[in-house]
Amino acid sequence: MPTYNKLIRNKIPQIIKSNGKTPTTRILNEDEYIEELCKKTQEELTEYIEAKTKPDKLEELSDLLELINALAEYEGTTLEEIDKIRRKKVEERGGFQNRIYLTEVR
């Protein structure tokens, strides 16, 4: 019997049941939830970095976006608010599209 001990998407228990198996789950408290969201975000970022194909990379990016959405909700905000902050930073400091790599400042 595999042991997972990780945060899962909301519909996974039903999917497991539909496959004739019985999941054992519990609801995380606030501290556990934010800790597990952060772990899951690191896990998905690693999976993105290791993905070889464009479809796999896009799938991992969608997982990261879902986690960012959950983190935003945890912080009491929305992706729209975060995007507003992002756009302001781009306006003030730029983005990363120019691929500028700082080696030194004298």
HUCOR-V454315 format. One record per helix or strand of 3 or more residues. SS is the DSSP state (A for helix, B for strand). FROM is the first residue (numbers start at 0). TO is the last residue. If there is no record, write none. Layout:
# HUCOR-V454315
ss	from	to
SS	FROM	TO
SS	FROM	TO
This chain:
# HUCOR-V454315
ss	from	to
A	11	17
A	29	49
A	53	73
A	78	92
